[in-house]
Amino acid sequence: MAHTFRRCSLALIFITMWLLIKAKIDECKRGDVTVKPSRVILLGSTVNISCSLKPRQGCSPYSRRNKLILYKFDRRINFHHGHSLNAEVTGLPLGTTLFVCKLACINSDEIQICGAEILVGVAPEQPQNLSCIQKGEQGTVACTWERGQDTHLYTEYTLQLSGPKNLTWQKQCKDYCDYLDFGINLTPKSPESNFTAKVTAVNSLGSSSSFPSTFTFLDIVRPLPPWDIRIKFQKASSVSRCTLYWRDEGLVLLNRLRYRPSNSRHWNMVNVTEARGRHDLLDLKPFTEYEFQISSKLHLYKGSWSDWSETLRAQTPEEEPTGMLDVWYMKQHIDYSRQQISLFWKNLSVSEARGKILHYQVTLQELTGGKVMTQNITGHTSWTTVISRTGNWAVAVSAANSKGSSLPTRINIMNLCEAGLLAPHQVSANSESMDSILVTWQPPRKDLSAVQEYVVEWRQLHPGGDTQIPLNWLRSPPYNVSALISENIKPYTCYEIRVYALSEDQGGCSSILGNSKHKAPLSGPHINAITEEKGSILISWNSIPVQEQMGCLLHYRIYWKERDSNSQPQLCEIPYRVSQNSHPINGLQPRVTYVLWMTALTAAGESSQGNEREFCLQGKANWMAFVAPSICIAIIMVGIFSTHYFQQKRRHSCPWTGS
């Protein structure tokens, strides 16, 4: 690409100069411009430029009225009154410089007389790194070299090749040339015969020749890349044994093979001698797409390797799965005699599955009688059934591909939170990043030696207790008291996190709520009903939509004040519980209309208020409520004495009324 660009540039320069001379110099009818010593000079040389008028071509017969001006491109560099002008010019740059001589007459435009191009360049440097190659046994000899610096002049290159019996071949190219193909083929009839190549560069300022390069047939012939590559897997043996086949040119002695999984950047390399187009590979992984390439060479020490062949991509066959499934479960009571068991398991890794998993086999067994109660095949990674609350139960789960099944994972179904002495304590959940939470805990205070492992379980908190929400878990050895959970963790989402300590036949658990990132909720709870109950009221509300909670809720706040009152609202703060959707308020005066609303709080702040509802207590005043105020009223009275506190609350007390 660079060579073509340079040739085009040089051609463009010559065309441009020709047009300039044609248009502006007008064939020098009025005079001449001469350049000494030459119009082609070495960089740094000095030239003398002379401009003279032909007879009767001046402004008048009097020479003093003829003003000759010499221009370098469009810049005036010299002038003289008379019939001729002489100028000495130095410091010309590499390339072509145009000089134009003009005649200036009184009261008329300047008239072009003549012009000259001066080419400044350098003699060619000695060509370096001459090398020749013949691609394939039937190819032709071609040579390349490094020209050195640009001469900025027309330069011709001559490539000469001498062989046995005084045979000589010669080729020429011009200007920006660094490659020539002789168009001849060297044959292996005399593989040790010597050939000598030399390239000579010539321009008007000098010449230079490369050092000769001597070689034999074996030195310069580069085989063609192998072709028709294919692979065969032995059906009667494991996938770790297969044979790679290919075709080569007849004189090839050496091959090198490289192969890798398609998703890897590292190649495995194998060198083989006299393979004759086949080689056995012994260490391929099952059910994995591989890339294969092959290169060839004619001689152990001489010559060069061929280019790599085209890539063959092939997937190895499946094998029976290895490894065992990671299985977890949940229990849920249905009634006094039945319970629901939900099993979950994680996919095997690619290296463990060793093929496409077609289904999973689940076996449920009652241990007391030793009878298999249920066998089920499913394509999902979960399974739910209903069993009796009595008896000892166990399950086994295995994964199957087209070659067989993995070893089953067996677990005994037990009450995971039954043993209070095994419950971890001081469980905490702290944000580590936008998509991870660090869970820490302390070991059980008793029965510490019985702990065989911890299981950390988490799922997105849903007020309705939806069992369809995905369950996530990880296992931790008994000496660990922390775990970083990141699978399916999203910011501004609350997760219910449980830590289980498991022994051989029982378990204990503790739970906590946690989020990776939080901010104030987007909205407050929606009050849907207010009812009167013996001098107090019961407020009921709808939970804030999960997508608007923006993290784990810590508290609800109920605000109320008399309608049309400018006083600060009173409030009651309630710890958040997942299942709670109502709360009583005591001490309201009868036959007084109140306005009530609610907000919710996360660790980041308080939401805007929810809808407003009005209510008027119809019964008699509960005077005891004023004498012995409830705990909620006590909280309010403490708040009245904190001006700053209510200034903060005022910003959350919106004057609008909702339904």
C-alpha positions as CSV (number, residue, x, y, z in Angstrom):
1,M,0.0,0.0,0.0
2,A,2.8,2.4,0.9
3,H,4.7,1.6,-2.3
4,T,1.7,2.3,-4.4
5,F,1.0,5.6,-2.6
6,R,4.6,6.7,-3.2
7,R,4.4,5.8,-7.0
8,C,1.2,7.8,-7.3
9,S,2.7,10.7,-5.5
10,L,5.7,10.9,-7.8
11,A,3.5,10.6,-10.8
12,L,1.3,13.4,-9.5
13,I,4.3,15.6,-9.0
14,F,5.5,15.1,-12.6
15,I,2.1,15.8,-14.0
16,T,1.7,18.9,-11.9
17,M,5.1,20.3,-12.9
18,W,4.4,19.6,-16.6
19,L,1.1,21.5,-16.4
20,L,2.7,24.4,-14.7
21,I,5.5,24.6,-17.3
22,K,3.0,24.2,-20.1
23,A,0.6,26.9,-18.8
24,K,2.9,29.4,-17.2
25,I,6.1,29.2,-19.1
26,D,4.5,29.2,-22.5
27,E,7.3,27.3,-24.1
28,C,9.9,30.1,-23.4
29,K,9.1,32.1,-26.5
30,R,10.4,35.4,-25.0
31,G,13.6,34.1,-23.4
32,D,15.6,31.3,-21.7
33,V,16.4,30.1,-18.3
34,T,19.6,28.1,-17.7
35,V,20.8,26.2,-14.7
36,K,24.4,25.3,-13.8
37,P,25.9,22.9,-13.0
38,S,22.7,20.8,-13.6
39,R,19.0,20.7,-13.1
40,V,19.5,17.6,-10.9
41,I,21.7,18.3,-7.9
42,L,22.8,16.7,-4.6
43,L,21.2,18.0,-1.4
44,G,23.2,21.0,-0.1
45,S,24.6,22.0,-3.5
46,T,24.6,25.5,-5.0
47,V,23.1,26.4,-8.4
48,N,23.4,29.4,-10.7
49,I,20.2,30.4,-12.5
50,S,20.3,32.7,-15.5
51,C,17.4,34.4,-17.2
52,S,17.9,36.2,-20.6
53,L,15.5,37.9,-23.1
54,K,15.5,37.0,-26.7
55,P,16.0,39.8,-29.3
56,R,13.2,42.3,-29.5
57,Q,11.3,40.6,-26.6
58,G,11.8,43.3,-24.0
59,C,9.6,46.2,-23.0
60,S,11.7,48.6,-25.2
61,P,15.1,48.7,-26.9
62,Y,16.5,50.4,-23.7
63,S,17.6,47.7,-21.3
64,R,17.0,49.9,-18.2
65,R,13.3,49.8,-18.8
66,N,13.4,45.9,-18.8
67,K,12.9,44.6,-15.2
68,L,13.5,40.9,-15.0
69,I,12.1,39.1,-11.8
70,L,13.0,35.6,-10.6
71,Y,10.3,33.7,-8.7
72,K,10.8,30.6,-6.6
73,F,7.3,29.1,-6.9
74,D,5.2,32.2,-6.1
75,R,7.8,34.1,-4.0
76,R,10.0,36.8,-5.6
77,I,13.7,36.1,-4.8
78,N,15.7,38.4,-7.2
79,F,15.3,41.1,-9.9
80,H,17.5,43.1,-12.3
81,H,17.0,45.9,-14.9
82,G,18.4,44.8,-18.3
83,H,18.2,42.0,-20.8
84,S,19.5,39.3,-18.4
85,L,19.5,38.2,-14.7
86,N,21.8,35.9,-12.8
87,A,21.1,34.5,-9.3
88,E,23.0,32.1,-7.0
89,V,20.6,29.8,-5.1
90,T,21.5,27.6,-2.1
91,G,19.7,25.6,0.6
92,L,17.1,24.0,-1.7
93,P,15.0,21.3,-0.1
94,L,14.7,17.7,-1.2
95,G,12.3,17.2,-4.1
96,T,11.4,19.5,-7.0
97,T,11.5,23.3,-6.9
98,L,10.1,25.5,-9.7
99,F,11.8,28.8,-10.7
100,V,10.0,31.2,-13.1
101,C,11.5,34.3,-14.7
102,K,9.1,37.2,-15.5
103,L,9.4,40.6,-17.3
104,A,7.8,43.7,-15.7
105,C,7.0,46.6,-18.0
106,I,5.8,50.0,-16.9
107,N,2.0,50.3,-16.8
108,S,1.4,46.6,-17.7
109,D,1.1,43.2,-16.0
110,E,4.2,40.9,-15.5
111,I,4.9,38.7,-18.5
112,Q,6.2,35.2,-18.0
113,I,9.5,34.6,-19.8
114,C,10.6,31.0,-19.0
115,G,11.1,28.7,-16.1
116,A,13.1,25.7,-14.9
117,E,12.6,22.8,-12.4
118,I,15.5,21.8,-10.2
119,L,15.4,18.4,-8.6
120,V,17.3,17.9,-5.3
121,G,18.0,14.4,-4.1
122,V,20.6,12.0,-2.9
123,A,22.5,9.0,-4.3
124,P,20.8,5.7,-3.5
125,E,21.9,3.9,-0.3
126,Q,23.2,0.4,-0.4
127,P,20.2,-2.0,-0.4
128,Q,20.0,-4.0,2.8
129,N,18.7,-7.4,3.9
130,L,18.3,-8.9,0.5
131,S,16.3,-12.2,0.8
132,C,14.8,-14.6,-1.7
133,I,12.0,-17.2,-1.3
134,Q,10.2,-19.7,-3.5
135,K,6.7,-20.4,-2.2
136,G,6.0,-24.1,-2.8
137,E,7.9,-26.7,-4.9
138,Q,6.2,-25.3,-8.0
139,G,6.5,-21.6,-7.2
140,T,8.8,-19.0,-8.6
141,V,11.8,-17.2,-7.0
142,A,11.0,-13.7,-5.6
143,C,13.3,-11.4,-3.7
144,T,12.8,-8.4,-1.4
145,W,15.2,-5.8,0.0
146,E,15.3,-2.6,2.0
147,R,15.9,0.5,-0.2
148,G,17.1,2.8,2.5
149,Q,16.2,6.5,2.6
150,D,14.1,8.0,-0.2
151,T,16.3,9.5,-2.9
152,H,13.6,11.9,-4.2
153,L,14.8,11.1,-7.7
154,Y,14.0,8.7,-10.4
155,T,15.8,5.5,-9.3
156,E,16.1,2.2,-11.1
157,Y,16.7,-1.2,-9.4
158,T,18.3,-4.2,-11.1
159,L,18.0,-7.6,-9.6
160,Q,20.4,-10.3,-10.8
161,L,20.5,-14.0,-10.1
162,S,23.5,-16.2,-10.9
163,G,23.4,-20.0,-10.8
164,P,25.3,-23.1,-11.8
165,K,26.8,-23.4,-15.3
166,N,27.0,-19.6,-15.6
167,L,23.3,-19.2,-15.8
168,T,22.1,-15.6,-15.1
169,W,18.7,-14.1,-14.8
170,Q,18.0,-10.3,-14.5
171,K,14.9,-8.2,-13.8
172,Q,14.4,-4.4,-13.4
173,C,12.0,-2.1,-11.7
174,K,11.7,1.6,-11.2
175,D,11.4,4.2,-8.4
176,Y,9.9,2.9,-5.1
177,C,10.7,-0.7,-5.7
178,D,11.7,-3.3,-3.1
179,Y,10.3,-6.5,-4.6
180,L,10.9,-8.5,-7.8
181,D,9.8,-11.9,-9.0
182,F,12.1,-13.7,-11.5
183,G,9.3,-15.9,-12.7
184,I,11.7,-18.9,-12.7
185,N,11.3,-22.2,-10.7
186,L,14.1,-23.9,-8.8
187,T,13.8,-27.6,-8.8
188,P,15.0,-30.2,-6.3
189,K,17.2,-32.0,-8.9
190,S,20.3,-30.4,-7.4
191,P,19.2,-29.4,-3.9
192,E,22.7,-28.4,-2.8
193,S,23.5,-26.2,-5.9
194,N,24.4,-22.6,-5.0
195,F,22.6,-19.5,-6.4
196,T,23.7,-15.8,-5.8
197,A,21.4,-12.8,-5.9
198,K,22.4,-9.1,-5.9
199,V,20.4,-5.9,-6.4
200,T,21.8,-2.6,-7.7
201,A,20.2,0.8,-7.3
202,V,21.0,3.6,-9.9
203,N,20.0,7.3,-10.3
204,S,21.5,10.4,-11.8
205,L,23.6,11.0,-8.7
206,G,25.1,7.6,-8.2
207,S,24.6,3.9,-7.7
208,S,25.0,1.3,-5.0
209,S,24.8,-2.5,-4.8
210,S,23.8,-4.9,-2.0
211,F,25.9,-7.6,-0.6
212,P,25.4,-10.8,-2.6
213,S,23.0,-13.4,-1.1
214,T,23.9,-17.0,-1.7
215,F,21.5,-19.9,-1.1
216,T,20.4,-23.3,-2.2
217,F,17.1,-24.8,-3.2
218,L,16.5,-26.1,0.4
219,D,17.3,-22.6,1.8
220,I,14.7,-20.6,-0.1
221,V,11.8,-23.0,-0.8
222,R,9.0,-22.5,1.7
223,P,6.4,-25.2,1.5
224,L,2.8,-24.4,0.8
225,P,0.6,-24.7,4.0
226,P,-0.9,-28.1,4.6
227,W,-4.4,-28.6,3.3
228,D,-7.4,-31.0,3.5
229,I,-7.2,-31.1,7.3
230,R,-9.6,-33.4,9.1
231,I,-9.9,-35.2,12.5
232,K,-11.2,-38.6,13.4
233,F,-12.3,-39.7,16.9
234,Q,-12.1,-43.3,17.8
235,K,-15.6,-44.6,18.7
236,A,-14.3,-47.5,20.7
237,S,-12.0,-45.3,22.9
238,S,-12.4,-42.2,25.0
239,V,-12.3,-38.8,23.4
240,S,-8.8,-38.3,24.7
241,R,-7.5,-40.3,21.7
242,C,-8.1,-39.0,18.2
243,T,-6.1,-38.7,14.9
244,L,-5.5,-35.6,12.9
245,Y,-5.0,-36.0,9.1
246,W,-3.8,-33.6,6.4
247,R,-2.0,-33.4,3.0
248,D,1.4,-31.9,2.3
249,E,3.8,-31.3,-0.6
250,G,6.0,-34.3,-1.5
251,L,9.3,-33.2,0.0
252,V,8.0,-32.2,3.4
253,L,10.0,-33.7,6.3
254,L,8.8,-31.9,9.4
255,N,5.5,-30.7,10.7
256,R,4.4,-28.7,13.7
257,L,0.9,-28.8,15.0
258,R,-0.9,-26.4,17.3
259,Y,-4.3,-26.7,18.9
260,R,-6.4,-25.0,21.6
261,P,-10.0,-24.7,22.8
262,S,-11.8,-22.0,20.8
263,N,-12.2,-19.9,23.9
264,S,-8.5,-20.0,24.8
265,R,-5.6,-17.8,23.8
266,H,-2.9,-20.3,24.6
267,W,-1.8,-22.8,21.9
268,N,-0.5,-26.3,22.6
269,M,2.4,-27.1,20.3
270,V,3.6,-30.5,18.9
271,N,6.6,-31.1,16.6
272,V,6.6,-34.3,14.5
273,T,9.1,-35.7,12.0
274,E,8.0,-37.8,9.0
275,A,4.4,-37.7,10.1
276,R,3.3,-38.5,6.5
277,G,0.0,-36.6,7.0
278,R,-1.3,-38.0,10.3
279,H,-0.7,-37.7,14.0
280,D,-2.5,-39.0,17.2
281,L,-3.5,-36.5,19.9
282,L,-4.1,-37.9,23.4
283,D,-5.1,-35.0,25.7
284,L,-8.2,-33.4,24.3
285,K,-11.1,-32.5,26.6
286,P,-14.6,-33.9,25.9
287,F,-17.4,-31.8,24.4
288,T,-15.1,-28.9,23.6
289,E,-14.6,-27.0,20.4
290,Y,-11.0,-27.0,19.3
291,E,-9.0,-25.1,16.7
292,F,-6.2,-26.9,14.8
293,Q,-3.5,-25.6,12.5
294,I,-0.4,-27.2,10.9
295,S,2.8,-25.9,9.4
296,S,5.5,-27.7,7.2
297,K,9.2,-27.6,6.6
298,L,11.5,-29.4,4.1
299,H,14.7,-29.8,6.1
300,L,15.6,-30.2,9.7
301,Y,18.1,-27.3,9.7
302,K,17.6,-25.4,6.4
303,G,14.8,-23.4,5.0
304,S,11.7,-21.9,6.7
305,W,8.4,-23.1,7.9
306,S,5.3,-22.7,5.8
307,D,2.5,-20.4,6.7
308,W,0.0,-21.9,9.1
309,S,-2.8,-23.9,7.4
310,E,-6.4,-22.7,7.4
311,T,-8.0,-23.4,10.8
312,L,-9.9,-26.6,11.4
313,R,-12.6,-26.3,14.0
314,A,-14.1,-29.4,15.5
315,Q,-16.0,-30.4,18.7
316,T,-14.9,-33.4,20.6
317,P,-17.5,-36.0,21.5
318,E,-19.3,-36.2,24.8
319,E,-18.3,-38.4,27.8
320,E,-20.1,-39.4,30.9
321,P,-20.4,-36.5,33.4
322,T,-18.0,-36.3,36.3
323,G,-18.4,-34.4,39.6
324,M,-21.6,-34.2,41.6
325,L,-24.5,-31.7,41.7
326,D,-24.7,-29.0,44.4
327,V,-28.2,-29.6,45.9
328,W,-30.1,-27.5,48.4
329,Y,-33.7,-27.5,49.6
330,M,-36.5,-25.7,51.4
331,K,-39.3,-27.1,53.6
332,Q,-42.7,-25.5,54.0
333,H,-45.5,-26.8,56.2
334,I,-48.9,-27.3,54.5
335,D,-51.0,-28.7,57.4
336,Y,-50.6,-30.9,60.4
337,S,-49.7,-34.0,58.3
338,R,-48.1,-32.7,55.1
339,Q,-45.0,-30.6,54.1
340,Q,-43.8,-29.3,50.8
341,I,-40.2,-30.0,49.8
342,S,-38.5,-27.8,47.1
343,L,-35.2,-29.0,45.8
344,F,-32.7,-26.8,43.9
345,W,-29.4,-27.6,42.3
346,K,-26.7,-25.8,40.3
347,N,-25.6,-26.7,36.8
348,L,-22.4,-28.7,36.5
349,S,-19.5,-26.8,35.1
350,V,-18.6,-27.5,31.5
351,S,-15.6,-29.6,32.5
352,E,-17.9,-31.7,34.8
353,A,-20.8,-32.0,32.4
354,R,-18.6,-33.2,29.6
355,G,-21.6,-32.9,27.2
356,K,-25.1,-31.5,26.9
357,I,-27.1,-32.3,30.1
358,L,-30.4,-33.8,28.8
359,H,-32.2,-34.3,32.1
360,Y,-31.9,-34.7,35.9
361,Q,-33.0,-37.8,37.8
362,V,-34.5,-37.2,41.3
363,T,-35.1,-40.1,43.7
364,L,-37.1,-39.6,46.9
365,Q,-36.8,-42.3,49.6
366,E,-38.3,-42.9,53.0
367,L,-35.4,-44.1,55.1
368,T,-37.3,-45.9,57.8
369,G,-38.9,-48.4,55.4
370,G,-36.1,-48.2,52.9
371,K,-38.7,-47.9,50.1
372,V,-38.2,-45.6,47.1
373,M,-41.3,-43.5,47.0
374,T,-40.8,-41.3,43.9
375,Q,-38.5,-41.3,40.9
376,N,-38.7,-38.3,38.6
377,I,-36.9,-37.0,35.5
378,T,-36.9,-33.3,34.8
379,G,-35.2,-30.9,32.5
380,H,-35.3,-28.1,35.1
381,T,-32.8,-27.3,38.0
382,S,-35.6,-27.5,40.6
383,W,-38.2,-30.0,41.7
384,T,-41.1,-29.7,44.2
385,T,-43.1,-32.4,45.9
386,V,-45.4,-32.9,48.9
387,I,-44.5,-35.5,51.5
388,S,-45.6,-36.6,55.0
389,R,-44.3,-34.7,58.0
390,T,-43.6,-38.0,59.7
391,G,-40.7,-40.3,58.8
392,N,-37.1,-39.7,57.7
393,W,-36.6,-38.7,54.1
394,A,-33.7,-38.6,51.7
395,V,-33.2,-37.5,48.1
396,A,-30.7,-38.3,45.4
397,V,-30.2,-36.1,42.3
398,S,-27.9,-36.9,39.3
399,A,-27.4,-35.3,35.9
400,A,-27.4,-37.2,32.6
401,N,-26.0,-36.6,29.1
402,S,-26.0,-38.9,26.1
403,K,-23.1,-41.0,27.5
404,G,-24.4,-41.6,31.0
405,S,-25.1,-40.1,34.4
406,S,-23.1,-38.3,37.1
407,L,-22.8,-39.8,40.6
408,P,-25.9,-38.9,42.6
409,T,-25.8,-36.3,45.3
410,R,-27.6,-37.7,48.4
411,I,-29.0,-35.5,51.2
412,N,-31.1,-36.2,54.2
413,I,-34.2,-33.9,54.6
414,M,-34.2,-32.3,58.0
415,N,-35.4,-29.2,59.8
416,L,-32.6,-26.8,58.9
417,C,-33.4,-24.4,61.7
418,E,-34.5,-26.8,64.4
419,A,-31.3,-26.9,66.5
420,G,-31.1,-23.6,68.3
421,L,-27.7,-24.4,69.8
422,L,-26.3,-24.6,66.3
423,A,-27.6,-21.2,65.2
424,P,-24.8,-18.8,64.1
425,H,-25.1,-15.4,65.9
426,Q,-24.1,-11.8,65.3
427,V,-25.0,-12.2,61.6
428,S,-24.3,-9.0,59.6
429,A,-24.6,-8.0,55.9
430,N,-22.6,-5.1,54.5
431,S,-22.3,-3.7,51.0
432,E,-19.0,-4.4,49.3
433,S,-19.9,-3.1,45.8
434,M,-22.9,-2.4,43.6
435,D,-23.3,-6.1,43.0
436,S,-21.9,-7.9,46.1
437,I,-22.7,-8.2,49.9
438,L,-20.3,-9.4,52.6
439,V,-22.0,-11.6,55.1
440,T,-20.3,-12.3,58.4
441,W,-21.3,-14.3,61.5
442,Q,-20.0,-15.8,64.7
443,P,-20.0,-19.6,65.2
444,P,-22.6,-21.2,67.5
445,R,-22.0,-20.6,71.1
446,K,-22.4,-24.3,71.8
447,D,-21.8,-27.5,69.7
448,L,-19.2,-25.7,67.7
449,S,-17.3,-28.9,67.0
450,A,-20.4,-30.5,65.5
451,V,-20.5,-27.9,62.6
452,Q,-19.5,-29.6,59.4
453,E,-20.2,-26.7,57.0
454,Y,-22.1,-23.4,56.7
455,V,-24.5,-22.6,54.0
456,V,-25.3,-19.0,53.1
457,E,-28.7,-18.7,51.3
458,W,-30.2,-15.5,49.8
459,R,-33.2,-14.6,47.8
460,Q,-34.9,-11.3,46.9
461,L,-37.2,-10.2,49.6
462,H,-40.9,-10.3,48.5
463,P,-43.6,-9.3,50.9
464,G,-45.9,-12.0,49.6
465,G,-43.5,-14.8,50.3
466,D,-43.4,-15.9,46.7
467,T,-41.7,-19.3,46.5
468,Q,-41.0,-18.8,42.8
469,I,-38.3,-16.2,43.4
470,P,-34.9,-17.8,42.5
471,L,-33.0,-19.2,45.4
472,N,-29.2,-18.7,45.7
473,W,-26.7,-20.3,48.0
474,L,-23.1,-21.1,48.6
475,R,-21.2,-23.4,50.9
476,S,-18.5,-22.5,53.3
477,P,-16.1,-24.7,55.4
478,P,-16.6,-24.7,59.2
479,Y,-13.5,-22.6,59.8
480,N,-14.9,-19.7,57.7
481,V,-17.1,-17.0,59.3
482,S,-17.7,-14.8,56.3
483,A,-18.8,-15.1,52.7
484,L,-19.0,-12.7,49.8
485,I,-22.2,-13.2,47.9
486,S,-22.5,-11.8,44.3
487,E,-24.6,-14.2,42.3
488,N,-27.8,-12.4,41.2
489,I,-27.2,-9.4,43.4
490,K,-28.6,-6.1,42.1
491,P,-28.4,-2.7,43.7
492,Y,-31.4,-1.1,45.4
493,T,-32.8,-4.5,46.1
494,C,-33.4,-6.1,49.5
495,Y,-32.4,-9.7,50.1
496,E,-33.4,-12.1,52.8
497,I,-30.1,-13.7,53.9
498,R,-29.9,-16.9,56.0
499,V,-26.8,-18.5,57.5
500,Y,-27.1,-22.2,58.3
501,A,-24.8,-24.2,60.5
502,L,-25.1,-27.9,59.6
503,S,-24.0,-31.0,61.5
504,E,-24.5,-34.6,60.4
505,D,-28.2,-34.8,61.2
506,Q,-29.4,-31.3,62.3
507,G,-29.1,-27.6,61.6
508,G,-29.5,-24.2,63.1
509,C,-30.0,-20.9,61.3
510,S,-30.1,-17.1,61.7
511,S,-31.3,-14.5,59.2
512,I,-30.9,-10.9,58.3
513,L,-31.9,-8.4,55.6
514,G,-29.2,-6.9,53.4
515,N,-28.6,-4.9,50.2
516,S,-25.6,-3.9,48.1
517,K,-26.7,-0.3,47.6
518,H,-29.7,1.7,48.9
519,K,-31.3,5.1,48.8
520,A,-34.5,6.6,50.2
521,P,-37.7,4.9,49.0
522,L,-39.4,6.4,46.0
523,S,-42.8,6.5,47.7
524,G,-44.6,6.0,51.0
525,P,-47.1,3.3,52.0
526,H,-50.7,3.7,50.7
527,I,-53.2,3.8,53.5
528,N,-56.2,1.7,52.4
529,A,-58.4,1.7,55.5
530,I,-58.8,3.3,59.0
531,T,-61.2,1.6,61.4
532,E,-62.3,2.5,65.0
533,E,-61.7,0.0,67.8
534,K,-62.7,1.0,71.4
535,G,-61.5,4.5,71.4
536,S,-58.4,3.9,69.2
537,I,-58.0,3.5,65.5
538,L,-56.4,0.8,63.4
539,I,-54.5,1.9,60.3
540,S,-54.1,-0.5,57.4
541,W,-51.8,0.0,54.4
542,N,-50.6,-1.6,51.2
543,S,-46.9,-2.4,51.0
544,I,-44.6,-0.3,48.9
545,P,-44.0,-2.0,45.5
546,V,-40.7,-3.8,45.6
547,Q,-39.2,-1.8,42.7
548,E,-39.8,1.5,44.7
549,Q,-38.4,0.3,48.0
550,M,-34.8,1.0,46.8
551,G,-33.2,-1.3,49.4
552,C,-34.1,-2.8,52.8
553,L,-36.8,-0.9,54.7
554,L,-36.0,-0.2,58.4
555,H,-39.1,1.6,59.7
556,Y,-42.5,2.9,58.9
557,R,-43.7,6.3,60.2
558,I,-47.3,7.3,60.8
559,Y,-48.0,11.0,60.9
560,W,-51.2,12.7,62.0
561,K,-52.5,16.2,62.9
562,E,-55.8,18.0,63.2
563,R,-57.3,19.1,59.9
564,D,-56.7,22.8,59.1
565,S,-54.1,23.0,62.0
566,N,-50.8,24.7,61.5
567,S,-49.2,22.8,64.3
568,Q,-46.4,20.2,63.7
569,P,-47.7,16.7,63.0
570,Q,-47.3,14.0,65.6
571,L,-45.7,10.7,64.6
572,C,-45.2,7.1,65.6
573,E,-42.2,5.0,64.3
574,I,-42.8,1.3,63.7
575,P,-39.9,-1.2,63.1
576,Y,-40.4,-2.8,59.7
577,R,-41.6,-6.4,59.5
578,V,-42.2,-8.2,56.3
579,S,-45.7,-9.4,57.0
580,Q,-47.0,-6.3,58.9
581,N,-49.6,-4.1,57.2
582,S,-51.5,-2.5,60.1
583,H,-50.9,-0.7,63.4
584,P,-53.1,0.9,66.1
585,I,-53.0,4.5,67.2
586,N,-54.3,5.5,70.7
587,G,-55.1,8.9,72.3
588,L,-57.0,10.6,69.5
589,Q,-59.8,13.0,70.7
590,P,-63.3,12.1,69.6
591,R,-65.3,14.2,67.1
592,V,-62.0,15.8,65.8
593,T,-61.1,15.3,62.2
594,Y,-57.5,14.2,61.7
595,V,-55.3,14.0,58.6
596,L,-53.0,10.9,58.5
597,W,-50.2,9.7,56.2
598,M,-47.2,7.4,56.2
599,T,-43.6,7.3,55.1
600,A,-41.0,4.5,54.9
601,L,-37.2,4.7,55.7
602,T,-34.1,2.9,54.6
603,A,-30.6,3.5,56.0
604,A,-30.3,6.2,53.3
605,G,-33.3,8.3,54.3
606,E,-37.0,8.8,54.4
607,S,-39.4,8.5,51.5
608,S,-41.9,11.1,50.4
609,Q,-45.3,10.8,52.1
610,G,-47.9,8.4,50.9
611,N,-51.6,9.3,50.4
612,E,-53.4,11.3,53.0
613,R,-56.6,10.0,54.7
614,E,-59.0,11.9,57.0
615,F,-60.7,10.3,60.0
616,C,-62.9,11.4,62.8
617,L,-63.2,9.2,66.0
618,Q,-66.9,8.9,66.8
619,G,-66.8,7.2,70.2
620,K,-66.4,8.8,73.7
621,A,-63.0,10.2,74.6
622,N,-60.6,7.7,76.1
623,W,-59.5,10.0,79.0
624,M,-57.2,7.3,80.3
625,A,-55.3,7.6,77.1
626,F,-54.5,11.2,77.9
627,V,-53.6,10.5,81.5
628,A,-51.5,7.5,80.7
629,P,-50.3,8.0,77.1
630,S,-49.2,5.1,75.0
631,I,-45.6,4.5,74.2
632,C,-46.3,6.0,70.8
633,I,-47.5,9.3,72.4
634,A,-44.4,9.4,74.6
635,I,-42.2,9.2,71.5
636,I,-44.2,12.1,70.1
637,M,-43.8,14.3,73.3
638,V,-40.1,13.7,73.3
639,G,-40.0,14.9,69.7
640,I,-41.9,18.2,70.5
641,F,-39.0,19.4,72.6
642,S,-36.6,19.0,69.6
643,T,-37.2,22.0,67.3
644,H,-34.5,20.8,64.9
645,Y,-36.2,17.4,64.7
646,F,-39.5,18.9,63.7
647,Q,-37.9,21.2,61.2
648,Q,-36.6,18.2,59.5
649,K,-40.1,16.6,59.6
650,R,-41.8,19.7,58.2
651,R,-39.9,19.2,55.0
652,H,-41.6,15.7,54.8
653,S,-45.2,17.0,55.6
654,C,-46.7,17.6,52.2
655,P,-49.9,19.7,52.2
656,W,-51.7,17.8,49.5
657,T,-54.5,15.4,50.2
658,G,-54.7,12.0,48.5
659,S,-57.4,9.4,48.4
